Amino acid sequence: MADRIAVLGCGMMGSALARTLAGGDHEVLVWNRTPEKARELARTEGIAAVEDAAEAVLDASATILMVADYEVAAAVLERVEGSLEGRTILNFVSGSPQGAAGFEREMLARGAAYVDGTIVAYPKEIGDPLTLIACAGARVAWEAVEPLVLELGGGSRLLSESVGAANAFEAVIGSYYMVAWSGFLEGAAYADAHGLSPQELLPGIDYLTDLLRVSTHEVTEGIVAEDFSTDQATIDVFVDAVAKYRSGFEQSGFRGGMLAALAENLRRAQTGGHGGDGFHAQYLTAAEDA
């Protein structure tokens, strides 16, 4: 693909993307709603600021959208008159699978190739060979931009041709990684109040992190096989255990918000008839109407 890339949105992540591409010998055009940010970024060799988003899109073969959401992205591209034939739009904004599907329809109607994605990294990790940018969209569109995306994150891949998959994956990051992290912070504060410092927790947390990885693979196999049985610990056992944890938190003046959410999920599985099944039976009652 051609060397000229447009990056629309010059926040911390957009700036990291632009600098990495410029370092890879691409000519990078940047635009931001606040022009000063784009001008500041243009001090980097290989980056040029433009005042008009439409100019950037029309002058580039690929455009990376790193703006607030799909509404803003749509408003920005509305400034581009006519067809987007021959151009690829890479949309790295956060949103919903439904938002991604609607945006894809709009881009395809205007003649553009479209790839949706989520960046599973901090700005400092852009360009790293292990960094993952999880993408979704038509395979032919992905193959055209794959080398470009791999420059930004060497572990990047196409998740699915269903364009909503990238946003679904980002939600998994929120409900798995972020919740686990938040649970650690909540638990660490509770433990510290009882004489166990965060530093002293780390050896046990390292063990649990490895166990979590192995267990996640195991329960995924169970989900695929539709086998929710267990000979280790049932939902009923977990319900009782979490109730005891919450009692300890409350007696110590801690909210235990993560535990409260877990207790609710476990109760839903229990009342749904899965008290004798394994922890992963929560998968069966995760939907709102379960």
C-alpha positions, 0 to 999 in steps of 0.5 A: 500500500502507499506510504501516506497514512492519515491519523485523525485524532491526536490524543495520547494513543493517536500521537503514538500511532502517528509517531510509530508510523513516521518512524517506519518511513511512512508519510503521516498526515495528522488532524485533530479537532484542536489544531494545536495538538496536530501542529505540536505532533507535526514537529516530529519528522515525517508528520505533517499537520492538516487543518481539514480532515477531508484533506487528510483522508483524500490525500491518504490511502489509509486513514486511522480513526482515533477519535472519541466514538463512532458518532464523532468518527461519522461526523469527521468523515461526513466532511469528506465529499463524494466516494471513498473508493480505493481508500481503507478506513481503520477505525480504532475507536471504542464502542459496541458491535452494533456501532461497528456494524452500522459504521461498516455499512456506511463505509462500504456504501461510500466505496471504502474498505473497512477494518474495525479494531481495538488496541490492547495496549498503552501508548508506550507499547505501540510498535512493540512486537508483542502488542495486540491490535485485535481487528475485525472486518472483511478478510480482503480489507484486513489483508490490504492493511495487515502489514501496516497494523503489524507495524503498530503491534506485532501481535495483531491479528484478524479476530473475525470477519464479523465486524463487531468482534473487535468491540466484543473482544474489548468488552471481554478485556473490561469484564475479565482483565479490568475486573480482575485487576480491580478485584485485586486492588479491592482485595489488597486494600482489605488485606492491608487493613489486616496486616498483609501489605500489597507487596506481601501479596505478590507471591500468591498473586503470581501463583493465582495468575498462572492458575487463572490462565490454565483455568480459563483454558479449561473452562473454555474447553468445557463451554465448547463441549457444552460440559458444565459439570465439575468434580471440584467445586460447584456453584453452591460451594462458591455462593457460600464462600463468597458470602463469607468473604463479603461478610468479612469485608463488611465487618471491616468497613469495606464495600466489596463491590467486586464481590457483590457483583460476583455474588449476584452472578453466582446467585443467578446461576444457582437459581437458574438450576446450576447450583451443582455445576461448575463455576463456568456455568455462569456462562449459561445465565450471563444474558439479561433474560437468563 
